[in-house]
């Protein structure tokens, strides 16, 4: 039986350069999480690798860090970390602009 969980995704910070020798901008994602509901057949376990979608045809993997029940949402919250050490600018922008993902500050 499928069940809805809430994915709480942490992504790495990134550096953007406007042109080859242009201005450099650092985007810190330490205090931001990307949230989305997801239907799963079984509740993921710590250490599992999930495949997520940022845009149609653009997928990425994330590692499950913790799984906790949240009474207020009546759902399991699956805390994940982007699997790669860095995130490409186009992947970051796809995730940021994806309607199914919501960025939330940790405060």
C-alpha positions, 0 to 999 in steps of 0.5 A: 500500500502506497504511503505519502512521506515528506522529503526534507532535502539538504543540498550543498552550497554552490559558487556561480560565476557570471562569465569566465572571469566575471563576478563570483557569487556564493550561494550557501544552502546550509540553512535551507531545506527543500521539501516535497511530498512523495508517495512510496511503497514502503518507508525508506530506511536510513542509508537508502538512496532515493531517486528524485525529480527536479524537472521533467527528465532531470533526476538526482539521487539523495541519501536517507539520513533519518526517518521520523514521524511528525504528528502535526503532518501525520506523516513520516519525514525523511531527511535526505542529503543530495548524494553528490558533493557538489550541485551543478547550477542548472540542477540547482535552478531546476530544483529552485523553480520546480513547482513540487519543491518548496524551499524553507529556511531552518529558522 
